[in-house]
Amino acid sequence: MANTVRYFLEIKKDNKGAYRCWIHQGEQHNAFGDLKNLRLKPNSRVEIKGKKITLKRLVEELITFDYNDEEQARLKLKFDEREQSDIGQHLFDETFGKLKSSIYNEILRYEQKEVRILCTDEHIARLPWVLLSDRGEFLSAAGWSIALQTEATTEAEVELPPHPKMLIIAPQPEDVADTEADVHVTELRDLLSWPESVETCLQVASTWEEFKTKVKSLEPDIVYYYGHGEGDINTTHLLFADQTQQCCKIPVADFAQVLRNLPKRPSLAYINCCQGDTGGWLGVGRQLGKFIPAVLTNSTVAWIDAARAQASAFWRGLLKEGLTPHESVSGMRRRLVDDNTSFGDARWMTPVLHCHYHNWKTNLPSPTNWLEREPLWRLKLDRIKQVSEIFYQISEMIEVNLPSLAYIWYGKTGQGVEIFHERLELELSKKLAYKVKTIKPSWHKNFVETIKPSWPDDFAHVHRSFNDMYRECFKVNALEDIPYCIQKHPNAGTILYVCHQQPISPSDINETRLKRYLTWWDTKIIPILKQANIYGLLGISFIVDDTAQFKTQFSQALDTLTLSNTVFRLLDELGDVLPEEVELFLKFNKIPVPNDDKKDLLNDIMRETNGQYEKTLEQLKALVNNLA
């Protein structure tokens, strides 16, 4: 079965004015869901925290919602997580929730679900579909891509070149609130890091006249507006600057017409308005979506910090990772915590994607040197002994059905103690047939879940502190709920890797606290995992000044530790890198160092670094750059 599937929720009014939905994969006559009399009318009521409000009022409050207005928050909806979940559950109940369970379960079998709300009805388009929620879980946060589409057929086949022509429109009129446009443009230039040879592909305009001139000469593949917008049900404007840097209000229809008149129209437009609405009354997505295959707009009033962070995350996914627009938006929502956003407020609901393409391909630039072709190169230097020991024991764990392994590694500052966590995570995801879940805060394409446990501040009640640490990681009320969170596919073998990636010192976690934690892990967590056929793998790292003293002190203390379900190992010190290990690194990675120069280069590296791991990495990076 393919990993990705696309579904259309085609919503129209019937001849009696009631809403009807067909769920299909591109052809209405083959719909496997024909849902009638949906409670989606403007006067239909949704129950939020026990109170019922109409969908019309819901949309109006969402469009004008101000995160910072305490008086508004007191009188109106707060759009906190509970309210969002109630809204999303109502939308789910009226669509996917009406399907037969066998049909919905078939949809769930796909790892990536792309959903397009197909409608021409303005009210339906304004509903917050991104909030679709099934029993407390937002579909957008669980790998579902949710977008709007107005046309029943999408014929556009889009292919972006490796360095697409991009016009950034970043007006900053002196008489409106600062958007930090200059800072944001600098951030984007740094993010893209395009070489000087294609620097003309990225241009910036701030005034209306400058925009009209540059958009005609550049004929951009991508148009990105970052500035203010304003609108109500009757008028809609983007706030440009004029020649005197004063505010110049441009109707959205005029902006759209300039783009429509181009001989070669853009493939993507992102209208990112700060403190203004471009997705509600403005309707930019509906206007531009008629001739641009992918359009992103804000569905609520946006805030500068969130607008910048969300845009950077989107452009990173599209132009640095080669994702499609819907994949990039979906990935952005799965990485909310990493980008300092939360499901607890309304900011994550923006932007909304309007899709009018059938297929999309983003061509990434060819790597110019080995460092770019091998982005994980720094994880491959040395540490073979420690990695080999862990992998051998993991294979033994699976063969003899041992529930758990736990490891501690240590080293001095600069010896790559934290990097070793990344090395282990990479090796686990690449080399094990088992499904590996890693605790750290993000989602990756290889389905390694990551939530990074932070050590508790309070050790007066250690068991309570450890319980709280894990409940917070998994967002559960009870430890017994953990297996449900980490094992979405029960038929797959699973190893749970708890990754304490933040290195600590013995003064933070001493021998006594460590023994208590390992005992708690062995007696509280492992029995729960064992019951669900999940193996446990625990990794803890220490940065120490005196490695010999640490080894003696902790070895003696841990020798008296008795664990029933876990094999515990203190790995050898992550020490200095030897010259022969650097030479092996160069050979295995086929770095073209001339044989005549190799000995001198190795001597230079060791003289500069004294074998310190992270300094050696920097020297190797400089070496490869010089060879390029």
C-alpha positions as CSV (number, residue, x, y, z in Angstrom):
1,M,0.0,0.0,0.0
2,A,1.2,3.5,-0.8
3,N,2.3,5.6,2.1
4,T,0.4,8.7,1.0
5,V,-3.2,9.2,0.1
6,R,-5.3,12.2,-1.0
7,Y,-8.9,12.7,0.0
8,F,-11.4,15.4,-1.0
9,L,-14.2,16.6,1.3
10,E,-16.5,18.1,-1.4
11,I,-19.0,20.3,0.5
12,K,-22.0,21.9,-1.3
13,K,-25.5,23.1,-0.6
14,D,-28.3,20.9,-1.9
15,N,-31.5,22.3,-3.4
16,K,-33.0,22.7,0.1
17,G,-30.1,24.8,1.3
18,A,-28.6,22.0,3.5
19,Y,-24.9,21.2,3.4
20,R,-23.9,17.9,1.9
21,C,-20.4,16.3,1.8
22,W,-18.9,13.7,-0.6
23,I,-15.7,12.1,0.5
24,H,-13.8,10.8,-2.5
25,Q,-10.3,10.5,-4.1
26,G,-11.0,12.8,-7.1
27,E,-14.3,11.7,-8.6
28,Q,-17.5,12.5,-6.9
29,H,-19.4,9.7,-8.5
30,N,-17.0,7.2,-6.8
31,A,-17.5,8.8,-3.4
32,F,-17.4,6.3,-0.5
33,G,-19.1,8.8,1.8
34,D,-22.2,10.8,0.8
35,L,-23.1,12.7,4.0
36,K,-26.3,14.8,4.2
37,N,-27.8,17.4,6.4
38,L,-24.5,18.4,8.0
39,R,-24.6,20.8,10.9
40,L,-22.3,23.3,9.2
41,K,-24.7,26.1,8.4
42,P,-23.9,29.6,9.7
43,N,-26.7,29.2,12.3
44,S,-25.7,25.6,13.3
45,R,-24.5,25.5,16.9
46,V,-21.3,24.0,18.2
47,E,-20.9,23.2,21.9
48,I,-17.7,24.7,23.4
49,K,-17.0,24.1,27.0
50,G,-20.6,23.3,27.6
51,K,-21.9,26.5,25.9
52,K,-23.4,26.6,22.4
53,I,-22.5,29.2,19.8
54,T,-23.3,29.5,16.1
55,L,-20.7,28.8,13.5
56,K,-21.2,32.2,12.1
57,R,-20.2,33.8,15.4
58,L,-17.3,31.4,15.7
59,V,-15.9,32.5,12.4
60,E,-16.3,36.2,13.2
61,E,-14.6,35.8,16.6
62,L,-11.8,33.8,15.0
63,I,-11.2,36.4,12.3
64,T,-11.0,39.3,14.9
65,F,-9.3,37.3,17.7
66,D,-6.5,39.2,19.4
67,Y,-4.2,37.0,21.4
68,N,-3.0,40.0,23.5
69,D,-6.4,41.7,24.2
70,E,-7.3,40.6,27.7
71,E,-10.7,42.3,27.6
72,Q,-11.7,40.5,24.4
73,A,-10.4,37.2,25.9
74,R,-12.7,37.8,28.9
75,L,-15.8,38.5,26.8
76,K,-15.2,36.1,23.9
77,L,-13.7,32.8,23.1
78,K,-10.1,32.3,24.2
79,F,-9.4,29.6,21.6
80,D,-7.4,27.6,24.1
81,E,-6.7,23.9,23.6
82,R,-10.0,22.8,25.0
83,E,-12.0,25.2,22.8
84,Q,-10.0,24.3,19.8
85,S,-10.6,20.6,20.5
86,D,-14.3,21.1,20.9
87,I,-14.5,23.0,17.6
88,G,-12.4,20.4,15.8
89,Q,-14.4,17.5,17.1
90,H,-17.6,19.1,15.8
91,L,-16.1,19.4,12.3
92,F,-14.8,15.8,12.5
93,D,-18.2,14.5,13.7
94,E,-19.9,16.1,10.6
95,T,-17.4,14.7,8.1
96,F,-15.1,11.7,8.8
97,G,-17.0,10.9,12.0
98,K,-20.1,10.0,9.8
99,L,-18.2,7.3,7.9
100,K,-18.5,3.7,8.6
101,S,-15.7,2.6,11.0
102,S,-14.4,0.1,8.5
103,I,-13.9,2.9,5.9
104,Y,-12.3,5.3,8.4
105,N,-10.0,2.6,9.6
106,E,-8.8,2.0,6.0
107,I,-7.9,5.7,5.8
108,L,-5.9,5.4,9.0
109,R,-3.8,2.7,7.5
110,Y,-2.0,5.3,5.4
111,E,1.0,7.0,7.1
112,Q,0.4,10.3,5.4
113,K,-3.1,11.7,4.7
114,E,-3.6,14.7,2.5
115,V,-7.1,16.2,2.9
116,R,-8.5,19.0,0.7
117,I,-11.7,20.8,1.6
118,L,-13.3,21.2,-1.8
119,C,-15.8,24.1,-1.8
120,T,-16.9,27.3,-3.3
121,D,-19.0,28.4,-0.3
122,E,-17.4,31.3,1.5
123,H,-18.7,30.2,4.9
124,I,-17.4,26.7,4.6
125,A,-14.0,28.0,3.5
126,R,-13.7,30.1,6.6
127,L,-14.3,27.3,9.0
128,P,-11.2,26.4,10.9
129,W,-10.6,23.0,9.3
130,V,-7.1,22.8,10.6
131,L,-8.7,22.1,14.0
132,L,-10.2,18.7,12.8
133,S,-9.9,16.6,15.9
134,D,-10.6,13.0,16.8
135,R,-11.0,12.4,20.5
136,G,-8.6,15.1,21.6
137,E,-6.0,14.6,18.9
138,F,-5.6,17.2,16.2
139,L,-5.3,15.5,12.9
140,S,-2.9,18.3,11.7
141,A,-0.5,17.3,14.5
142,A,-0.7,13.6,13.6
143,G,0.6,13.7,10.0
144,W,-2.6,14.9,8.2
145,S,-2.2,17.7,5.7
146,I,-5.4,19.8,5.5
147,A,-5.9,22.4,2.8
148,L,-8.6,24.3,0.9
149,Q,-9.4,23.9,-2.8
150,T,-12.1,25.7,-4.9
151,E,-12.0,24.0,-8.3
152,A,-13.1,20.4,-8.7
153,T,-10.3,19.5,-11.1
154,T,-6.6,20.4,-10.5
155,E,-4.5,20.0,-13.6
156,A,-1.5,22.0,-12.5
157,E,1.8,20.1,-12.6
158,V,4.3,22.3,-10.8
159,E,8.1,21.9,-10.8
160,L,10.3,24.4,-9.0
161,P,13.8,24.9,-10.3
162,P,16.8,24.4,-7.9
163,H,17.0,28.2,-7.3
164,P,13.5,29.5,-7.9
165,K,13.0,33.2,-8.6
166,M,11.6,34.7,-5.4
167,L,10.3,38.2,-4.9
168,I,10.0,39.2,-1.2
169,I,7.6,42.1,-0.6
170,A,8.5,43.5,2.8
171,P,7.0,47.0,3.2
172,Q,7.7,48.9,6.4
173,P,5.8,52.2,6.3
174,E,6.9,54.6,9.0
175,D,3.4,55.3,10.2
176,V,2.3,51.7,11.0
177,A,3.6,49.2,13.6
178,D,7.0,47.8,13.0
179,T,7.0,44.3,11.4
180,E,10.8,43.8,11.8
181,A,10.8,43.3,8.0
182,D,14.6,43.9,7.6
183,V,15.4,41.3,10.3
184,H,13.1,38.8,8.6
185,V,14.6,39.3,5.1
186,T,18.0,38.8,6.6
187,E,16.8,35.6,8.3
188,L,15.5,34.3,4.9
189,R,18.7,35.1,3.1
190,D,20.7,33.3,5.7
191,L,18.3,30.3,5.6
192,L,18.5,29.9,1.8
193,S,22.2,30.6,1.6
194,W,22.1,30.8,-2.2
195,P,25.4,31.3,-3.9
196,E,26.4,34.7,-5.4
197,S,25.9,33.3,-9.0
198,V,22.1,33.0,-8.4
199,E,21.8,35.9,-6.0
200,T,19.6,37.8,-8.5
201,C,17.0,35.0,-8.1
202,L,16.0,36.6,-4.8
203,Q,14.9,40.2,-4.9
204,V,13.2,42.5,-2.3
205,A,10.6,45.2,-2.8
206,S,9.1,47.5,-0.2
207,T,7.0,50.1,-2.1
208,W,4.0,49.5,-4.4
209,E,5.9,51.0,-7.4
210,E,9.0,48.9,-6.7
211,F,6.8,45.8,-6.5
212,K,5.2,46.5,-9.9
213,T,8.5,47.1,-11.5
214,K,10.4,44.1,-10.0
215,V,7.6,41.6,-10.4
216,K,7.4,42.3,-14.2
217,S,11.2,42.1,-14.7
218,L,11.8,39.0,-12.5
219,E,8.6,37.0,-13.3
220,P,9.0,35.2,-10.0
221,D,8.2,31.6,-9.3
222,I,7.4,32.6,-5.7
223,V,5.9,35.7,-4.3
224,Y,6.1,36.3,-0.6
225,Y,4.4,39.3,1.1
226,Y,5.4,40.0,4.6
227,G,3.7,43.1,6.1
228,H,0.4,44.4,7.4
229,G,-3.1,43.9,6.0
230,E,-6.5,45.1,7.0
231,G,-10.0,44.2,6.0
232,D,-13.6,43.7,6.8
233,I,-16.6,42.2,4.9
234,N,-16.5,45.1,2.4
235,T,-12.9,46.3,2.0
236,T,-9.6,44.5,1.8
237,H,-6.1,46.0,1.6
238,L,-2.4,45.2,1.8
239,L,-0.4,48.0,3.4
240,F,2.5,48.9,1.2
241,A,4.9,51.9,1.6
242,D,4.9,54.8,-0.9
243,Q,7.9,56.8,-2.0
244,T,8.0,58.8,1.2
245,Q,7.7,55.6,3.3
246,Q,4.2,56.4,4.4
247,C,1.4,53.8,4.4
248,C,-0.1,53.1,1.0
249,K,-3.3,51.0,1.1
250,I,-3.6,48.7,-1.9
251,P,-6.8,46.7,-2.6
252,V,-6.1,43.0,-2.7
253,A,-7.9,42.9,-6.1
254,D,-5.2,45.3,-7.5
255,F,-2.4,43.2,-6.1
256,A,-4.0,40.1,-7.6
257,Q,-4.5,41.7,-11.0
258,V,-0.8,42.6,-11.2
259,L,0.2,39.0,-10.7
260,R,-2.6,37.8,-13.0
261,N,-1.3,39.9,-15.9
262,L,2.2,38.5,-15.8
263,P,3.2,36.4,-18.9
264,K,4.5,33.7,-16.5
265,R,2.5,33.6,-13.3
266,P,4.0,32.5,-10.0
267,S,3.6,28.9,-8.8
268,L,3.3,29.9,-5.1
269,A,2.2,33.0,-3.2
270,Y,2.5,33.4,0.6
271,I,0.6,36.4,2.0
272,N,1.9,36.7,5.5
273,C,0.1,39.6,7.2
274,C,1.1,40.7,10.7
275,Q,-1.7,42.0,12.8
276,G,-4.2,41.8,10.0
277,D,-6.4,39.2,8.4
278,T,-5.7,37.8,5.0
279,G,-7.7,34.6,5.3
280,G,-11.0,35.7,6.6
281,W,-12.8,38.7,5.2
282,L,-9.8,39.5,3.0
283,G,-10.2,36.3,1.0
284,V,-6.7,36.6,-0.6
285,G,-6.5,32.8,-1.0
286,R,-9.7,32.7,-3.0
287,Q,-8.6,35.5,-5.3
288,L,-5.1,34.3,-5.9
289,G,-6.0,30.7,-5.9
290,K,-7.8,31.1,-9.2
291,F,-4.5,31.4,-11.1
292,I,-1.7,30.4,-8.6
293,P,-1.4,26.7,-7.8
294,A,-0.4,27.2,-4.1
295,V,-1.4,30.1,-1.9
296,L,-0.8,30.5,1.8
297,T,-2.7,33.0,3.9
298,N,-3.3,33.7,7.6
299,S,-6.6,32.5,8.9
300,T,-6.5,34.6,12.1
301,V,-4.9,37.8,13.1
302,A,-1.2,37.0,13.0
303,W,1.5,38.1,15.5
304,I,5.0,39.1,14.4
305,D,7.0,36.5,16.3
306,A,4.7,33.7,15.2
307,A,4.4,35.0,11.6
308,R,8.2,35.1,11.2
309,A,8.8,31.7,12.8
310,Q,6.1,30.0,10.8
311,A,7.3,31.4,7.5
312,S,10.9,30.4,8.2
313,A,9.7,26.9,9.0
314,F,7.7,26.7,5.8
315,W,10.5,28.0,3.5
316,R,12.9,25.6,5.2
317,G,10.7,22.6,4.4
318,L,9.9,23.7,0.8
319,L,13.3,25.1,-0.4
320,K,15.8,23.3,1.8
321,E,14.2,19.9,2.3
322,G,12.4,19.7,-1.0
323,L,8.9,19.1,0.4
324,T,5.7,20.0,-1.4
325,P,3.7,23.0,0.1
326,H,1.2,20.7,1.8
327,E,4.0,18.6,3.3
328,S,5.9,21.6,4.5
329,V,2.8,23.1,6.2
330,S,2.1,19.7,7.8
331,G,5.6,19.3,9.0
332,M,5.6,22.8,10.4
333,R,2.6,21.8,12.6
334,R,4.2,18.6,13.8
335,R,7.3,20.6,14.9
336,L,5.3,23.2,16.8
337,V,7.1,22.7,20.1
338,D,10.5,23.1,18.4
339,D,9.5,26.4,17.0
340,N,8.3,27.8,20.4
341,T,4.6,27.6,19.4
342,S,2.0,25.8,21.3
343,F,-1.4,24.1,20.7
344,G,-2.5,26.1,23.7
345,D,-3.1,29.3,21.7
346,A,-4.6,30.2,18.3
347,R,-1.4,31.1,16.6
348,W,-0.7,27.6,15.3
349,M,-3.8,27.7,13.2
350,T,-2.2,29.9,10.7
351,P,-1.3,29.7,7.8
352,V,-4.0,28.1,5.6
353,L,-2.9,26.5,2.4
354,H,-5.1,26.8,-0.8
355,C,-4.1,24.0,-3.1
356,H,-4.8,23.9,-6.8
357,Y,-2.0,21.6,-8.0
358,H,-2.2,18.0,-8.9
359,N,1.5,17.1,-8.5
360,W,4.3,19.2,-7.1
361,K,8.1,18.7,-7.4
362,T,10.7,20.9,-5.7
363,N,14.1,20.4,-7.2
364,L,16.9,21.1,-4.6
365,P,20.2,22.6,-5.7
366,S,23.0,20.0,-6.2
367,P,25.4,19.9,-3.3
368,T,28.6,21.8,-4.2
369,N,30.9,19.9,-1.9
370,W,31.1,16.8,0.3
371,L,29.9,18.6,3.4
372,E,26.6,19.5,1.7
373,R,26.2,16.0,0.2
374,E,26.8,14.4,3.7
375,P,25.0,16.6,6.2
376,L,25.5,14.0,8.9
377,W,29.2,13.7,8.4
378,R,30.1,14.9,11.9
379,L,28.4,11.9,13.4
380,K,30.7,9.5,11.7
381,L,34.0,10.2,13.3
382,D,35.3,7.5,15.7
383,R,33.3,6.1,18.7
384,I,33.1,2.8,16.9
385,K,33.8,0.8,20.1
386,Q,30.9,2.4,22.0
387,V,28.4,2.1,19.0
388,S,29.4,-1.5,18.3
389,E,28.9,-2.5,22.0
390,I,25.4,-1.0,22.0
391,F,24.3,-2.6,18.8
392,Y,25.6,-6.0,19.7
393,Q,23.7,-5.9,23.0
394,I,20.6,-4.6,21.3
395,S,20.6,-7.6,19.0
396,E,21.1,-9.9,22.1
397,M,18.3,-8.1,23.8
398,I,15.9,-8.9,21.0
399,E,17.1,-12.5,20.6
400,V,16.7,-13.4,24.2
401,N,13.7,-11.1,24.7
402,L,15.3,-9.0,27.4
403,P,13.0,-6.0,28.1
404,S,15.5,-3.2,28.5
405,L,19.1,-1.8,28.2
406,A,20.5,1.3,29.8
407,Y,23.8,3.1,29.0
408,I,25.8,5.9,30.5
409,W,28.6,7.6,28.6
410,Y,30.8,10.4,29.7
411,G,33.7,12.7,28.6
412,K,35.2,16.1,29.0
413,T,33.9,19.3,27.5
414,G,34.5,19.3,23.7
415,Q,34.6,15.5,23.4
416,G,31.2,15.2,21.6
417,V,29.2,13.8,24.5
418,E,26.0,15.3,23.2
419,I,26.8,14.5,19.6
420,F,27.0,10.8,20.5
421,H,23.2,10.9,21.2
422,E,22.7,12.0,17.6
423,R,25.0,9.3,16.4
424,L,23.1,6.6,18.3
425,E,19.7,7.9,17.1
426,L,20.9,7.9,13.5
427,E,22.3,4.4,13.7
428,L,19.1,3.1,15.3
429,S,16.9,4.5,12.7
430,K,19.1,3.3,9.8
431,K,20.1,-0.2,10.9
432,L,17.4,-1.7,12.9
433,A,14.4,-3.4,11.3
434,Y,12.5,-2.6,14.4
435,K,10.5,0.6,14.7
436,V,12.5,2.9,16.9
437,K,10.8,5.6,19.0
438,T,13.1,8.3,20.4
439,I,12.1,10.6,23.2
440,K,13.0,14.2,22.1
441,P,10.7,17.0,21.0
442,S,9.9,16.7,17.2
443,W,8.8,14.4,14.5
444,H,10.9,13.2,11.6
445,K,10.1,11.6,8.3
446,N,11.5,8.3,9.4
447,F,8.8,8.2,12.1
448,V,11.2,8.6,15.0
449,E,9.2,10.4,17.6
450,T,11.3,12.8,19.7
451,I,10.5,14.4,23.0
452,K,13.5,15.5,25.1
453,P,13.1,14.8,28.8
454,S,14.4,17.5,31.1
455,W,15.7,16.4,34.4
456,P,13.4,17.5,37.3
457,D,14.4,20.4,39.5
458,D,13.0,18.8,42.7
459,F,14.6,15.6,43.9
460,A,13.0,15.7,47.3
461,H,10.3,13.4,46.0
462,V,12.1,11.6,43.3
463,H,9.4,9.2,42.2
464,R,6.9,11.9,41.9
465,S,9.4,14.0,39.9
466,F,10.2,11.1,37.6
467,N,6.5,10.4,37.0
468,D,5.9,14.1,36.2
469,M,8.9,14.1,33.8
470,Y,7.5,11.2,31.7
471,R,3.9,12.4,31.9
472,E,5.0,15.8,30.5
473,C,7.1,14.1,27.7
474,F,4.2,12.0,26.5
475,K,1.4,14.5,27.4
476,V,-0.5,11.8,29.3
477,N,-2.2,11.7,32.7
478,A,-0.9,8.3,33.7
479,L,2.2,6.3,32.9
480,E,0.1,3.4,31.8
481,D,-1.0,5.5,28.8
482,I,2.5,5.7,27.4
483,P,2.4,2.6,25.1
484,Y,-0.7,4.0,23.3
485,C,1.3,7.2,22.5
486,I,4.4,5.5,21.2
487,Q,2.9,2.5,19.4
488,K,0.6,3.7,16.6
489,H,1.2,0.5,14.6
490,P,0.8,-2.5,17.0
491,N,2.0,-4.9,14.3
492,A,5.5,-3.3,14.2
493,G,8.2,-4.2,16.6
494,T,9.1,-1.1,18.7
495,I,12.1,0.0,20.6
496,L,11.6,3.1,22.8
497,Y,14.8,5.1,23.1
498,V,14.7,7.5,26.0
499,C,17.3,10.1,25.1
500,H,18.5,12.4,27.9
501,Q,20.4,14.5,25.3
502,Q,21.2,17.4,27.6
503,P,24.5,16.4,29.2
504,I,24.7,16.7,33.0
505,S,27.4,16.8,35.6
506,P,27.7,14.6,38.7
507,S,26.8,17.6,40.8
508,D,23.4,17.6,39.1
509,I,22.7,13.9,39.1
510,N,24.9,12.1,41.7
511,E,25.3,8.4,42.1
512,T,22.4,8.2,44.6
513,R,20.0,10.0,42.3
514,L,21.1,8.0,39.3
515,K,20.5,4.7,41.1
516,R,17.1,5.8,42.1
517,Y,16.3,6.8,38.5
518,L,17.5,3.5,37.1
519,T,15.5,1.6,39.7
520,W,12.4,3.6,39.0
521,W,12.9,3.0,35.2
522,D,13.4,-0.7,35.8
523,T,10.4,-1.2,38.1
524,K,7.9,1.4,36.8
525,I,8.5,2.0,33.1
526,I,9.8,-1.3,31.8
527,P,6.9,-3.4,33.2
528,I,4.4,-1.1,31.3
529,L,6.5,-1.3,28.1
530,K,7.0,-5.1,28.5
531,Q,3.2,-5.6,28.7
532,A,2.9,-3.8,25.3
533,N,5.8,-5.8,23.7
534,I,7.9,-2.6,23.6
535,Y,11.7,-2.8,24.3
536,G,13.3,0.0,26.3
537,L,16.6,1.7,25.6
538,L,17.9,4.4,28.0
539,G,20.8,6.8,27.3
540,I,22.3,9.2,29.8
541,S,25.4,11.4,29.3
542,F,27.7,13.2,31.7
543,I,30.2,15.9,31.1
544,V,33.0,15.7,33.7
545,D,36.3,17.3,34.5
546,D,38.0,14.3,36.0
547,T,37.0,11.3,34.0
548,A,39.1,8.8,36.0
549,Q,37.5,9.8,39.2
550,F,34.0,9.7,37.6
551,K,34.6,6.2,36.4
552,T,35.8,4.9,39.7
553,Q,33.2,6.7,41.7
554,F,30.2,5.7,39.6
555,S,31.4,2.2,38.9
556,Q,31.7,1.4,42.6
557,A,28.3,2.9,43.3
558,L,26.5,1.2,40.5
559,D,28.1,-2.2,41.1
560,T,25.6,-2.6,44.0
561,L,22.6,-1.8,41.8
562,T,20.3,-4.8,41.2
563,L,17.9,-4.5,38.3
564,S,15.3,-7.1,37.4
565,N,14.4,-6.1,33.8
566,T,17.4,-4.0,32.6
567,V,21.0,-4.6,31.7
568,F,23.0,-1.6,32.6
569,R,26.4,-0.6,31.1
570,L,28.8,2.3,31.8
571,L,30.5,2.8,28.4
572,D,34.2,3.6,28.0
573,E,35.1,7.3,28.1
574,L,34.5,9.4,25.0
575,G,38.2,10.4,24.9
576,D,40.6,11.9,22.4
577,V,40.5,11.0,18.7
578,L,43.6,9.2,17.5
579,P,45.4,9.9,14.2
580,E,44.6,6.5,12.8
581,E,40.9,7.1,13.5
582,V,41.0,10.4,11.5
583,E,42.7,8.5,8.7
584,L,40.0,5.8,8.7
585,F,37.4,8.6,8.6
586,L,39.0,10.1,5.5
587,K,39.2,6.6,3.8
588,F,35.6,5.5,4.6
589,N,34.1,8.7,3.4
590,K,36.3,8.9,0.3
591,I,37.6,12.4,1.0
592,P,40.1,13.0,-1.8
593,V,43.2,13.8,0.2
594,P,46.4,13.4,-2.0
595,N,48.5,10.6,-0.6
596,D,51.6,12.7,-0.6
597,D,50.0,15.3,1.6
598,K,48.0,12.9,3.9
599,K,50.7,12.5,6.6
600,D,51.4,16.2,6.9
601,L,47.6,17.0,7.0
602,L,47.0,14.5,9.8
603,N,49.9,15.9,11.8
604,D,48.6,19.4,11.3
605,I,45.1,18.4,12.5
606,M,46.4,16.6,15.6
607,R,48.8,19.5,16.5
608,E,45.9,22.0,16.3
609,T,43.4,19.8,18.2
610,N,45.4,17.6,20.5
611,G,42.8,15.0,19.6
612,Q,39.8,16.9,21.1
613,Y,36.7,15.6,19.3
614,E,34.9,18.8,18.4
615,K,38.1,20.7,17.5
616,T,38.9,17.8,15.2
617,L,35.6,18.1,13.5
618,E,36.2,21.8,12.9
619,Q,39.6,21.0,11.4
620,L,38.1,18.3,9.1
621,K,35.5,20.8,8.0
622,A,38.2,23.3,7.1
623,L,40.1,20.6,5.3
624,V,37.2,19.6,3.1
625,N,36.4,23.2,2.3
626,N,40.0,23.8,1.2
627,L,39.9,20.7,-1.0
628,A,36.6,21.8,-2.7
